[in-house]
Each structure stands twice: as C-alpha cells, then as structure tokens.
Amino acid sequence: MTASTPTVTASIPTLTGERADLLETLATHRHFLRHTVRGLTDEQATRRTTASELTLAGIVKHVASTERSWADFVVHGTAAMEQSPEDWAQEWVLAPGETLASVLALYDDVAARTDELVRTVDLDAAHPLPEAPWFTPGAVRSARRVFLHVVAETAQHAGHADILRESLDGQKTMG
C-alpha cells in the first residue's frame, strides 16, 4: 500500500438532510449545556445562584429525563409519558448518591439512544399526546416534531444553565 492508496473501511452510511440536521443541532445544544457545567464540583453544581430554585446539576438531570421521556414516547406512545407531579419534581434535584458526573453519564446514555432513534425511526410516525393542560386536546406528535421539541427544550435549558453559571462564577458559555 502506498501513501496515496485509500484505506478501505466498513461502509457506514452518511446521513444527510433532515436527519443529519437534527443530529447536528442536538449535538450543538447538548455541547452548550455540557460546556456550561464543565469543571464544577458537586457542591457548585447543586448551589442555587439566582432567585430560582434551579441548579446546574438539576437542569442536566431534567434535560436527560425529559429527552428520555420523549424518546420513549417515540417508541411506545402515550403511555410512556405518564408521570406523577412528584416524579417531575425529582427530575430537578440530585437524589442521594447522584453526582454531576452521574447525571452527565445518564445524559450521554440518553443522548446516544435518541441519536439512534433519529437515525432510524420513521420521522412521520405519530402518537396521540397524553391529556395535559399544556397539550391541545386530541393533539398528536410525529417523531420529527418530538425531536424538534427536544432541540428546543435542550436549547432553552442550556440558556438557563448559562445564566446560573454566570451567577456562580462569572463564566459565560458563549462569551
């Protein structure tokens, strides 16, 4: 083999178009969130830094949990979205034994699963949304719309995290 001979590797299909855009956008906003919490201790990541009760670790845990729930919805439908108010409240705080590192690892696992779904599911497949005051009665969501919602949710909470981090120690994600 000479230096100009290309190496043959297993054929991995390259995603283009909509799926590639979804994956890139998800990766971008996940990166912003992860970047915002880099270098923090558990004590810093669980400290309230504004009038809000939000903490940086709580945001990461909530985003991971929310993404997991929406991915479950894509696969299993409405029943996957059932959650008690108590369960929702626990998404925002670290339980005993949880650390920033553990919720970041959970987030990595959730993101990998979601990314695989973006690559493989029928983006037009849809399920009815559960009854909730924030959903229009009888509304349905396609996998495509779910993934767009996950992008929006991640971006919104990355912005919240940026404010909390700046309040903590002055670090800005984008500045």
C-alpha positions as CSV (number, residue, x, y, z in Angstrom):
1,M,0.0,0.0,0.0
2,T,1.4,3.4,-0.9
3,A,0.7,6.7,0.8
4,S,-1.9,7.6,-1.9
5,T,-3.9,4.4,-1.6
6,P,-7.1,5.0,0.4
7,T,-7.8,2.7,3.3
8,V,-10.9,0.6,2.9
9,T,-13.2,0.7,5.9
10,A,-16.6,-0.8,6.7
11,S,-19.3,1.1,4.8
12,I,-21.1,3.4,7.2
13,P,-24.0,5.3,5.6
14,T,-23.5,9.0,5.8
15,L,-26.6,10.8,6.9
16,T,-27.7,13.8,5.0
17,G,-30.6,16.2,5.0
18,E,-33.1,16.3,7.8
19,R,-31.7,13.5,10.0
20,A,-28.2,15.0,9.8
21,D,-29.5,18.4,10.6
22,L,-31.4,17.1,13.7
23,L,-28.3,15.2,14.9
24,E,-26.1,18.2,14.4
25,T,-28.5,20.6,16.2
26,L,-29.0,18.2,19.1
27,A,-25.2,17.8,19.4
28,T,-24.7,21.6,19.4
29,H,-27.1,22.3,22.2
30,R,-26.0,19.4,24.2
31,H,-22.5,20.6,23.9
32,F,-23.5,24.1,25.2
33,L,-25.2,22.5,28.2
34,R,-22.2,20.2,29.0
35,H,-19.8,23.1,28.4
36,T,-21.7,25.2,30.9
37,V,-21.2,22.7,33.7
38,R,-17.6,21.7,33.0
39,G,-15.2,21.9,35.8
40,L,-17.8,22.2,38.5
41,T,-17.8,20.4,41.9
42,D,-21.0,18.7,43.0
43,E,-21.4,21.5,45.6
44,Q,-21.2,24.2,42.9
45,A,-23.5,22.2,40.6
46,T,-26.2,21.9,43.2
47,R,-26.0,25.5,44.5
48,R,-28.8,27.9,43.9
49,T,-27.3,31.0,42.3
50,T,-30.4,33.1,41.5
51,A,-33.9,33.6,42.9
52,S,-34.9,30.5,41.0
53,E,-34.7,27.1,42.6
54,L,-32.9,25.8,39.5
55,T,-29.4,24.3,39.9
56,L,-27.0,23.4,37.2
57,A,-27.0,19.7,38.1
58,G,-30.8,19.8,38.3
59,I,-31.0,21.2,34.8
60,V,-28.8,18.5,33.4
61,K,-30.9,15.8,35.2
62,H,-34.1,17.3,34.0
63,V,-33.0,17.6,30.4
64,A,-31.8,14.0,30.4
65,S,-35.1,12.8,31.9
66,T,-37.2,14.9,29.5
67,E,-35.2,13.6,26.5
68,R,-35.6,10.1,27.7
69,S,-39.4,10.5,28.1
70,W,-39.8,11.9,24.7
71,A,-37.6,9.1,23.2
72,D,-39.8,6.6,25.0
73,F,-42.9,8.4,23.5
74,V,-41.5,8.0,20.0
75,V,-41.1,4.2,20.6
76,H,-44.0,3.4,22.9
77,G,-46.6,6.2,22.5
78,T,-48.7,8.0,25.1
79,A,-48.2,5.6,28.0
80,A,-44.5,6.4,28.1
81,M,-45.3,10.0,29.1
82,E,-47.2,9.1,32.3
83,Q,-45.5,10.8,35.2
84,S,-46.6,12.0,38.6
85,P,-46.0,15.5,39.8
86,E,-43.7,14.0,42.4
87,D,-41.6,12.3,39.7
88,W,-41.4,15.5,37.8
89,A,-40.2,17.4,40.9
90,Q,-37.5,14.9,41.5
91,E,-36.1,15.5,38.0
92,W,-34.7,18.8,39.2
93,V,-32.7,17.7,42.2
94,L,-30.0,15.2,42.8
95,A,-31.1,12.2,44.8
96,P,-28.7,10.7,47.4
97,G,-25.8,9.1,45.6
98,E,-26.3,11.1,42.4
99,T,-23.5,13.4,41.4
100,L,-23.0,15.8,38.5
101,A,-20.8,13.2,36.9
102,S,-23.5,10.6,37.2
103,V,-26.2,12.8,35.7
104,L,-23.8,13.7,32.9
105,A,-23.3,9.9,32.3
106,L,-27.0,9.4,32.2
107,Y,-27.3,12.2,29.8
108,D,-24.7,10.6,27.5
109,D,-26.7,7.3,27.5
110,V,-30.0,9.1,26.8
111,A,-28.4,11.1,24.0
112,A,-26.9,8.0,22.4
113,R,-30.3,6.4,22.4
114,T,-32.1,9.5,21.0
115,D,-29.5,9.8,18.3
116,E,-30.0,6.2,17.2
117,L,-33.8,6.9,17.0
118,V,-33.1,10.0,14.9
119,R,-31.1,7.8,12.5
120,T,-33.6,5.0,12.3
121,V,-37.2,5.7,13.1
122,D,-39.9,6.8,10.7
123,L,-40.0,10.5,11.3
124,D,-43.6,10.7,10.3
125,A,-44.7,8.0,12.8
126,A,-47.0,9.7,15.3
127,H,-48.8,9.1,18.6
128,P,-51.5,11.0,20.4
129,L,-50.2,13.2,23.2
130,P,-51.4,12.4,26.8
131,E,-54.1,14.6,28.3
132,A,-52.4,17.6,29.9
133,P,-53.3,21.3,30.3
134,W,-50.3,22.3,28.1
135,F,-51.4,20.0,25.1
136,T,-54.3,20.7,22.8
137,P,-56.9,18.0,23.4
138,G,-56.6,15.3,20.7
139,A,-53.2,16.5,19.5
140,V,-50.6,14.1,18.1
141,R,-46.9,14.4,17.7
142,S,-44.7,12.9,15.0
143,A,-41.2,11.6,15.8
144,R,-39.9,14.6,13.8
145,R,-41.8,17.1,15.9
146,V,-40.7,15.3,19.1
147,F,-37.1,15.6,18.1
148,L,-37.6,19.3,17.3
149,H,-39.1,19.7,20.7
150,V,-36.1,18.0,22.3
151,V,-33.8,20.5,20.5
152,A,-35.9,23.4,21.8
153,E,-36.0,22.0,25.3
154,T,-32.2,21.5,25.3
155,A,-31.5,24.9,23.9
156,Q,-33.9,26.6,26.4
157,H,-32.3,24.9,29.4
158,A,-28.8,25.5,28.1
159,G,-29.6,29.2,28.3
160,H,-30.9,28.8,31.8
161,A,-27.8,27.0,32.8
162,D,-25.6,29.7,31.2
163,I,-27.3,32.3,33.5
164,L,-26.8,30.1,36.6
165,R,-23.2,29.5,35.7
166,E,-22.5,33.2,35.2
167,S,-24.2,33.9,38.5
168,L,-22.0,31.3,40.2
169,D,-18.5,32.3,39.0
170,G,-18.8,34.7,36.0
171,Q,-18.2,32.0,33.3
172,K,-20.2,32.5,30.1
173,T,-20.8,29.7,27.7
174,M,-20.7,32.0,24.6
175,G,-18.6,34.8,25.8
